[in-house]
Amino acid sequence: MFPFPIRVFDIQHDATDMSWMNEDLAGEYGFVKVKDGHFLDGKGKRIRFLGVNLGYGGCFPEHSDAERLAARLAKLGVNCVRLHSMDGMYSPKGIWDPAFKDHQHIDAGQLDKLDYLIFQFKRRGIYSNINLHVTRKLTEADGFPDASKLLKYDKGVDNFETRMIVLQKEYARQLLTHLNPYTSTRYVDEPSVAMIEINNENSLVNDCVDGSIGDLPEYYLAQLRDKWVSWLRAKYASTDKLRESWQAGSEPIGDNILSNSDYANGTERWLLEAPAPAEAVMGVENNGPQPGMKCLHAIMTKPGKESWHFQVHQLGLDLVEGKPYTVRFWARSDQPRPINLDVRLDKAPWRSVGLSRIVKFTPEWQEYEYSFYASQVEPNHTRLSFNLQNAIGEVWLAGIELRRGGGGGLPDDANLEKGSIPFPIAVYTTSQRDDFLAFAIDTEHAYAQGMYDFIKKTLNAKSMVIDSQVCMGGIAGLYRESFMDYGDNHRYWQHPYFPHKPWDGNDWTIGNTPMVKMPGDDSLTWLALHRIAGKPFVVSEYNHPAPSDYSAECIPMLASYAAQQDWDGIFLFDYHSNGEWIRDYIASYFPIDSHPAKIAFFPTAAAIFRRVGVPPLKASVEMEFPISGISSELLRNGTNIVPTWESLGFAKAETISARTSVRFSAKGKAIHRKDSKTPPSVSWNRNAYTINSPSSRGIVGFFGGNPVTLGGLTIHVLEKPDKFAAITVISLDGEPIESSGHLLISAVGRAENQGMVWNENRTSVGRNWGKGPVMAEGISARISLPASLMGGMMYTLDGGGARTTLVPCRQEGDEVVLDLGPQYKTLWYEVSLDR
């Protein structure tokens, strides 16, 4: 490894400069529009967005920094910036005026900095994506009682709480109708504002599916209950009709189908899963919640690498398809902690068969009860599982039962006319739960459509607008966003996991395993299954967070996969967020501005994605889904839509060879395939990901000792077979590589700070991130090209892209050979051919 600091404000013209791709002025010829499922610029030409996020203080740079930042991003090939998390803090890290205790008064100085930043972006051909509600947390100072007890950032609640919606609209009015003095336009009239997002990662449906909505303070539950009762009255009109519907499908509680629930035989039939490097023990104790009751006691002393590396199971259960079941148990933990309660298959694909809930354990014994209907079961292959979320600590479980029957129906004292109807969050029949989820879907949809209409019709904004990400609400989220201007989603490969306290810098882990080894169970496949047919598709947050040893796979895989799927925008999260603009080290999990393994592939991403260096797939697979079945699908699979695809015979690995999308109709579920004889440009197996198109070639994975031929180019990694590497070769002039006069090669292994202190499992560095200058790992490799390219010169480039040294190109027979290696202390090589 060698120092390879990125010059974060470098704007010189060199081989890595992709600013020529941008328009002279973003939106110079009008607003971005949608036609035939894709974005068009003001001239009616197809436009794809390669973007980054700015967050918190990063959205409010000083004027001089804004100028340099805009120029730098343009050089990287960025043509859209998502302005994120502006609304969470007071100045200088947020937009709110600290002179006021509330979160309703915009700080004039911060607004001026934002105005100037957007102006500078426009001048460099960079569009903006303005996020409205992201991290604003309304408090008692804003007039909301028990505000500290609300869900994070008021999510879910702000989909129905009347005054919160009023304040969201008022903020949108203040910001979007404000006149930017530098562009002389209001944001509603500004064509360089390509997108407006209403509410980041927000869904009332999510909170109703997982039951967390039931934890709201009574002040807010009362409002939701009033809406719930009104919804039921509109559907049923009378208590008798409601009771008749909800009673359908209920059964008396039957015998317990679990074995050894009283632990008379110790831990027999109860399994503790804690794969290495996790360490845990489990035993039986006599101190249960009631006299004479035994309990299981599980202790985790060392975490594993994944969030599921600490679980207690009973396997081999035999459930009957479509029948009701009830789970009951007692539990406590050494400290408050969420766990996942699941009834799912005990073999691949491990899907839920009816129950998947987040349950909050406390230090006090509590009794829990949940009912569900078995769905997509397999004989003798169901497991009841307590996923303890890979968190060190202790958990006690007692009296665990899984019984046939339950569901309850309408309580005797319930009365629709009087409004005394409970939320069916824990115990329910199919009809109860289906109604509740349908109510949540309708309420959320009404909110989204109301906000959309306010922005587009009342404020007359001409930008493209969405509510939230399509995954928020599962299949209902896709349906909700099908009424918006485009679809958007987020995904991270091995997001940092915080087992005890959110965002605790001392207590976190990452999996630190390569995504390239997980085709089908990867982040990109998951994203592909969430595209709405006929709508542009954007991934506005994506990353393989630091300090992963495999960060270099992130951008070449994302760009090439997105190009094949014919998506319309990809945004890395994030570029910068804290205002420390000059640094030579990796700052944290997400910032990419100084991360060599990310920045080294930005020119590659621009060439592959924006310039369509990898062509779209000709084959396609479309899932047609009935609108009437949305709430029932949530009842079966929660907010995970992967089982929905699988139930129709779709294999996740198909996304590497066919474009995928979801369409809603009044018909039944179906898969529609359109095949093609044109082979894909990307291939993927469990060790190797290759890119092979005329102007873009590359490998990601484990290729040591095995030459890979891609067209007329061969890449031979001169390392051991288990050595990870990412290497791309792009034609800078857009010509096929074999006839190009200008090539850029990026070759990266690991990247990390000096003095970074890993834990024993290499899954965390805690707060020991080390210092700069950042170190990068060069890869020893040999690239062979046709001899027709002889006469070229290869230069090594520094962290800004400037030429440093000349490396001879050798001729061997009928090939030109380029030698790469750590001795050159670079991740970039420029090949210039005299033609």
N, C-alpha and C positions, 0 to 999 in steps of 0.2 A: 504494500500500500504506500501511497505517496500523497503529499499535500496537493489538493486540487480545489482551491477556493473559487467559488463563482463570483465574478464581478457583477454584483447585483444591479448596478445602474449602467452597465456597459451598453452603449448604443452605436458603436463603430460599425461600419459596413464591412462585412466579411462573409465567409461561407455559411455562417450560422444565421445570417440576417434574413428573416422571412417577412420583413415589413412591407416588401413590395406586393405582397398578396392583399394588403388592406386597401380599402377605398381612400381617396384623398381626404374625404370628409365622410364620417359615418352618417348614413341617412341623407346624403347630398341630394339624392334623386327621389326621396320619399320614404315612407314607412315600410318596414318589412311586412310582408303579407304571407298568407298561406294559400297554396293552390295545389291540388292533387296530392295532399298529404305531406307537402314539404314547404320550406321557407323560400320566399323570393325576395330579392332586394328591390329597391325603388325602380330599377330598370326592368324588372321582371325576370331577372337571372337567378338561378338557384344559388342559395347561400347556405353554407354550413358554418357553425360557430365552434371555434376552439377557444375555450374560455378558462378563466380562473375566478376564484372567489376572493374578495377582500372582506374582512370582518372587523367589527368593533372599531378601534382606533385607526385601523388600516384604511377605513373609508374617509378619513378626515386628515389627509396629509397637508403639510404646509405647501404653499403655492409652488415653491421651487422643487420640492419633492414630487409634487403632482406632475410637473412637467417632465422630470426625469423618469418617473414611473411609467407614464403613458408611452414615452419613447421606448423604454426598455421592453414593455409588454408587446408593443408592436413588433420589435425586433424578434421576439420569440415566436411570432406568428399568431399571437392572441388577437382576436377580433371581437370579443365580448367579455365584459367583466360583470360578475354578479355581486352586487352591493348588499352585503348580508350582515345581520346582527347589528344594524345601526341603532335599533330602537330599544336596546336593553339597558343602557347605562347613561349616566349624566356625562357632560363634557368633562374631560377631553376624549374619553373612549366611546362616547355615545352621542346621540343627537339631542338629549334633553338638557334644558337649562337648569343648572344646579341651584339657581336662586329660588326655585320652587320645589316643594316637597313631592309634588305629584309627578306623573309622567305624561304631561299633556302640553307642556310649553317647549317649543323647539328653540334651541339655542341659536341665536343669529350668527355667531361666529362659526359654529360648526356647519351651519347651512351654507355659509359662504365658501368654506373649504370643500364641501361636497359639490357645490355648483362649479367651482373651478376645476375640480377633478373630472367631472363629467364633460366639461368644456374641453379639457386637454385630451380626454379619450376621443371625443368627437374629432378633434384636429388630427389625430393619428389613425383614424379609420376604425376606431374601437367603439362598438355599441355598448350600451349599459342594460343591465337587468336589475330593476329596483325591487327589493323585497320589502313588504310592508310589515306584517307582524312576524317576528322571529323570536326575540328574547324579551320583549316588553312584559314586565310583571306588574300588573296593577295592584295597588296596595290600599290600606285603609285611608291613606292620604288622597286617594282617588275616589274614595267613597264606597269601598267594598269591604264588608265585614268578613272576618275570618279569612282574609286574603292569604295569609301565610299557610293555610291548610289546603289551598287549592292545588290542583295538579300543576306540573312544571309549566311555567310561562302561561298559565291559565288555559292550557290546551284542552280541547274538548268543550270546556265550559263556555269559551268564547264563541262556540257555534250556536248557543241558544240563549245565553244571558243577554237580555235586551239592552241594558246600558253598555255592556262591553262592546256590543255590535255598533252602537251609536258612536262610541269613542274610536272604534276602528275606522269608521267612515269619516269621522272628523279629522283624524290623523292623515288619512288618505287625501282628504280635501286640502288640508294645510300644505302637505308636501307636493302633491301632484299639480295643484293649480298655482303653485308658487312660480314666479317669473325668475328664471335664471338670468342674471344681468350679463353674463359672459356670452351666452348663446342668444339672448334676447327672445327666448321662447319660454312658455310654461311647459312643465314636463308632460302634460297631457297633449301638447302640440309638438313635442320634440321628437323628430324622426330617429335620432340616435338612441333613444330609449326603445329598445326592441321589445322588452318583456317587462311585465309587472306581475309579481307573485303576491297573492293575497295573504297566505298564511302557511308558513314553513312547517312541514312535518306535523300536520295537525289533523285530527279526526275524532269526532264524537263517536263514530262507529267503533273505532279501535277500543275506546274506553268502555264501551258497552259490551263488546265481545269479551274482553279480559276481566270485566267486573270492577275495574278500578273506579268507574263512575259512582259506584255505591259508597265510596269513601268520602264523597263531597260533604261539606258542612250542610246542615239542614236548610240554610238560607237559599242555597243554590239547588239542592235537591227538590225543594218545594216548587221552584219555577219549572224544573224539568218534569216533575210529577203532574203539574197542571197541564203542561203540553201533552204529556202521555195520556192523561184522562180525556182530553179533548180529542186526541187522535182515535182513542178507542170508541168514544161516543160517535164519532163520524163513521166508524166502521160497523159497530154493532148496535147502537141505539139503546139497548136495554141490558140489564144485568143478566137476565135469563139467557139471551142469545150469547153473551160473552161466556157465561158459565158452561153452556153446552159445548162451545168450541174448545174451551181450555180443558175440559174434562176428557176430551177424546185422546186416546192413547195412553192414559195413565193406568198403572197396574199396582196391586198391593205389593208391598215390600216382601221379597222372598229370602231364601237362605244366603248366607255369606259364601261366595265362591272362592275366597282366598283360603290358603292353607296356613296353619300355624299362626293365626291372628293373635292368639293369646301368648305366644312365645313359650308355650309349655315345652317345646322341643328346641329351645334356644333360638338360634338364628336360622334354623332349617327352612329352606325355600325362600329366604330373604337374602338377596345378593347386594353387596356393596361394590360399586364400580368406582375405581380410582386408578386408572392406568398410569404407569410411570411417565413422567417423574412424580406424579401425585402420590401422596402417602396418607392413608386413612385406616382407621380401625372401627369395628362395630361389635357391640355386644349387647346383652340383655341385662336389665336392672329391674329392681323391685319397686322403684319409686315412681310409679305411674300417677296419673291425675286423680285416680280414685283408689280407695283402700283395696289392697289385694291385686291391683292391676299392674302388670309388668309393662315394660317399654323397651324399645330399641334405642340404643345410644350410639350415634355415629360421630366420630371425631376426625376432622381433617387437619393434619399438621403440616402438609406441604402441598401447594397447589399444582395442578397439571397444566397442560398447554391450551386446553379448550374449555369453554364455558360449561360443557357437559361432563367434565372429568371428576365429578363427585356426585354419585347418584345412588339411591336405594331403590331396588326393584323387587317385584315378584313376576316371574316370566311364565310363559306357557298357558295362559288363561284362554278359555274358550267362551267367546261371547257370541250372541245370536244377532245377526244383522237386523237392524231396524227396531230393536227392542230397547226399552228404557232400563237404565241402571242408575244406582245411587252409590256414591263413595262417601264414607264417613270415617273420620279419624280425629285423634287428639294430637296436638303438636306443641312444642316450644323450642326455643333456641337460646344460646348464650347471649345473644344480642339481636335486636330487630334485624330481620333479613328477609328478602323476597326469595321464594323458591318457585320452581315450575312444577305443577302437578299435571301429569300426563297419563292418559290411557292411550297407548299407541302400539303399533306392531313391534314385535321383538326381533325383527329381522328387516333387512333392506326392503323397501325404501324408508322404513322407520316412521311412516306417516301416522298422524293422529287418527284415532278411530272414533272420536267423538268428544273427548274432553282434553283441553289444554288451557290451563289457567295459571296466572301468577297469584300465589297465595303469600300473604305476609305473616311470617312467624314472629312471635314476640317472646320475651323471657318468661311470660306467664303461660300456663297451660290454657289452650283454647280448643274448643271442639268445632270441627268444620264439616260441612255437608254440601255435596254437589251432585246434581243429577244430569244425565245426558242420554242421548240415543246412540247406540252403536252403529257405525257407518264404515263400510269398506273393510270389514274384519276378515281374517283368515283363520280357519280352525286351529285352535291350540297355539296361536301365535300372537297373543295380545299380552302386553305387560302393563302393570300399574307402576308408575315411576315417580319418585320424588327427586327432581333435579335440583341439587343444592348449590348450583351455580359456581362451582370451583372456588368457593370461598372458605378460607381457613376458619375453623370454629367448630361448635358443637350443636347437634340437633337431636331432640328426643321425639320419638313417634310411638303412639300407643293406640290400641283398639281399632286398627285399620280394618275396614270392611268394604267389600265390593259386592253389592246385592242386586239381583234382578228386581226391577220394578221401581216405583216412585213417580215423581212428577207432580203429584198433588192436585192440580186443578186450581180452581178459584176458592180461596178461603171462605168459610161460611159467613163471616161478617163483612165481606167485601161487597161494595155496592157502587155500581157505575154511576147511577143517578146522583149519589152523594159525593162521588169522587174519591172514595176510599178503596183504591186499587193499588196493590203493592207492585214494586218493580220485580220482575222474575229474573233476578240476577243469579241466584244460586240454585234454587229448587224450581223446576219447571217441567211442563210437558212440551212437546214439539210445538203445539199451537201457541202456548204462552211465549216461548222463546222466539218463535218465528215472528210473532207480532211485535215483540220488543225490538228485535233487530230491524224489522221493517220500519218501525217508528223512528229508530235512530237514523236509518238511511234517509228517510223522508225529511227529517229535521236537518240533517247535515246538508242535504241537497238544497233545501230551501235557503239555508244560510249562504252556501256557495253561490247560488244563482242570484241571491239578493245583493251580495257584495259585487259580483261580476256586473250586474246591471247598473249598480251605483257608479262603478268606475267607468264603464263603457258608455252608459246612456246619460246619467246625471252629470258626471264630470266630463263626459265626452272625450275620454282618453282614446287615442288611436293606436296605442301599442297592443301587442298580444298579451292576453291575460289568462292566468290559471288560478285555481284556488290553492291546491296543495299538491303534494307528490301522489302519484297514482297508487303507490303501495299502501298509503294511509287509508285503511278501511278495506284492504284486500280487494276482492272482486267488486265490492261496492265503491271503492275508490276509483277503479278504472271507469266504472259507469258514471260516477260524479264528474270526472274530468273529461268524459266524452262530450260534455256540453261546453267545454272550455275551448280555447284557441289551439292548444297543443297539449301534449302529455309530457310529464317530467318525472324523473325518479332519482333516487340516491342509493348508493351502495359503497361499502368499504370492505376490502379484504382484511379480515382480522383487525377490526376496530379495537382500540385499547379497551380492556375490561377492568372495571373498578368494582371489586367484590364487596366492599363495605360502604364506602362513602363516595358519591359521585365526584369525579374529577379530582380524586385525591392523588396528588403528584408523587406521594411516597408509596402508594398501595395500588399497583396496576400491573397488568400483564398483556402481552400480545402472544398470538400463537407462534409467530416467527417460523412459519412453514411456507413453502412456495405454492402459489396458486396454480402454477403450471402443472403440478402433480395431481390436480383435482378437477379434470375436465368433467363438466356436467354438474359438479357440486361447487362451482365457482361463482364469483360475483357477476361475471358478464352474462352467463347463461340465465341467472336469476333475473337480471335486468331485461334480457330479451323477451322473457315471458310476460312482461308488463307493458308492451307497446299497444296502443290503441290503433286499430286499423283506420286508415284514412286521415290520421293526424300526424303532424311532425312529432318526433320523439327526441327529447333532450335528457341527458344525464347531468344535472346541475351540481351534483356533488359526487366525487369519486376519488379514492386514494387507496394506496397500500401504505398505511401509516408507518412512520419511523418509530423505532430504530430497526425495522425489519432488515434482515440480511438480504432480502430478495426484492427490495424496493425497485430495482432496475427493471423488473418485469412489468411494472404498472403501466407506463405510458405506451410502449410499443404494442402491448397486448390490447389495451383499451382502444387506441387509435385504429388499429387494423381490424379489430372485431367490430367496432362501431361503423367503420367504412363498409365492411361486408354486409352488415345488417341494414345499411343505408339510413342510419340515424342522422339527426339534424343538428345536434349540439352535444359537446362533451366539455365539462368544466372540472378542473382539478380543485379540490378543497384541501387547503386554501393556498393562496399565494403569500399572504401576509396578514397579520391581524394586530400587531402591538405597537406599530409606529417606529420601531427600531430598524430603520431602513438599511443601514450599513452593517453587515455582519458577515463573518467568514466561517460560520458553523451552522449545523442543523439545530434549529431552535427548539423544536418540540415535535409532537406526533405528526402534525399536518402541514406546516409551512413548507413550501417547495422552493421559495425564492433562492435559497442558498444550498439546496440539496443537489449534489452532483448527479446522482443516479436518476433524478427526475428531469432537471434542466437539460442534461445531455441528450435527451430524446425529444425535446420540444420541436426542433426543426424537423425531425422525423414525423412527429404527429401532424405538423402543418402540411408536410408533403403527402402523407398517407391519407389524412382525413379531409382537410380543406381542398387539396388539389386532386382528390380522388385517386391517389396513388395505388389504392387497392379498390378494385371495382365492386359494386354491389352484387350480391348473390342473385342468380336468376331464379332459383327454386324458392318456394315460400310455403309456409304452413300457417293457416289461420284457424283460430278457435272461434266458433260461433257460439255465443252464450245467450240463453233466454233471459230477458229482463225479469220475468216473473219468478225466476229461480234464484235470484241474488241472495235474499235473506236465508233461504234454505241452504245455500252453499256455505254461507257464513256459519250456519249452525253445524254443518258437517266438518268443515275444515278450518274454521276461524278465519284469520286474515292471510293465511298462506294459500296462494293460488297454484303452487306447484302440484299438489295432489289433484287439482281439477284437471290440469293438462294430462297428468299421468293416467287418470281414470278413463281418458279417451284414447289410450294407447299411444300417447306421445312419449318418446324417449328424449330426455333432456339433451343428450349428445347431438340431437338433430339440429340444434341451433348453430353448429359450426358449418353446416352446409345448406341451411335454408333460413330465409328471413321469417320472423315470427310476429304475430299480432293477434289481438283479440277484438272481435266485433260483436256488438249486441243486437239482438233481434227478438221477434216474438216467437221464434221457432225453438226447437229443442237444441240441446248441446250437440255439437258435431265438430270434427276436424276436417278441414279442407286443405288438400295438398296440391301444389303445383310443382311438378318435377322439372328438372333441367339436366341436359347432358354436359353443360358447361361446368368444369370442375372449379371448386372454390380456390381462392388464392391463399387461404389460410388452412393449415392442418394442425391437429392437436392430438397428441397421445399423452400418456401419464408422465412422460419425461421431457417431451419436446413440443414446442410450438414454433411453427415455421411460417414465414411470410414470403410469398413468391408471386410477384406481379412484375410487369415489364419495368417499371421505374422504381420499385421498392422491394427489397429483399431483406430477410432477417431471420434470426433464430433466437429463441428464448428458452432456457432450460439447461439440460445436462447433456452436453454434446462432446465432452472431452474424449479425444482420440478417434472420433468418428467424423470424417469429412462429410459435409452435407452439400449436395449439388442443387442449386436453385437456378434453373435456366442455364445460361452460360457462365454462371458464377459459382464458385465453390468456397465454402467457409470451413476451415479445419481448425478447431479449437485444440491447441497444443497443451492441454491440461489433463488431469486425471478425470475419469468418467463421472465422478461425483461432484465435479466442480460446476457451480452455477455460473452462467454467463448470459448476457443479453447483447447481441450485436446486430446492428442494422446498417444497410447500405442503401442510400437514396440518391436518385438522380436529381441534381439541383436545377437542371435545365428542362426537366420533364420528359426527356427522351428516354427510351429504353436504356438500361444500364450498359448493355453491350455496345451501344453507339453514342453514349453520352460523353460530353466533354468536361463534365464537372460533377464530382461525386462527393458526398459527405458520409463518413463512416463513424458510427458511435459504438463503442465497445466498453462495457461496464460489468464489473462484478459487484462487490460490496461497496458501501460508503458509510462512514461513521466518524464521529468527532474523536479527536485525540483525548485520551484519558477517560473515555466512556467506560463506566464500571457496570458490567453485566452481573445478573444473579447467576446462581449455579446452573439453572436450566436454560439460560440465554433467552429468557422471556420478558425481562424487565431490566431497566437501568435505574428505576426509581427517580430520584432527582439528580442522579450522577450522570448528566448528559455530556460532561466533558467540555472541551474548549476547541477553538479553532487554531490554525486553519484546518478545515475538514479534510479527512483522509479518504482517498478513493483507491479502488483496486483495479489495476489494469489487467487485461486478459491477453495471454499469449495466444495468438492465432495467426493463421496464414489465409489470405484471401487470394484466390486465383481468378483471373479474368482472361478473356480472349486476347491473343497477341495483337489484334487490330488496335488495341488501346495502348500499345507501346509508345513511349515518348512522353508519357505523363510524369508529373512531379507530385509526390505526396508530402504534405506538410503536417506536422503536429500542431495542435491548437491549444491555447491556454484556456483558463476558465471564463474568458470573455468571448473567445472565438478567434482571437488573433493568431496569426502564424508565428510559430516559435522556431522550429528546426525543420530541415529538409531531410526526408528519409528516402533513400534510393528505391526505385521500383526495379525489380529484377525480371529478366526474361528467362523462362525455363521451357524450352521446346516451343510449343505453340501457345504458351500462356504467359501472362504478366502476373507476377507474384508480389503481393504486398504483405510485408511482415509487420504485425502489430505486437505490442508487448509492454509490460510495466516499465521497461527500461526507458521508454519515451516519456513517461510521466504525463500521460494525457488520456482523455476519454474520447477525444475527437481527432479525426484524421481527414484532411481535405485532399482530394485527388484532382488535379487540374491537368487537362490534356490539351495539347496544342493541335488544333485541327485546321 
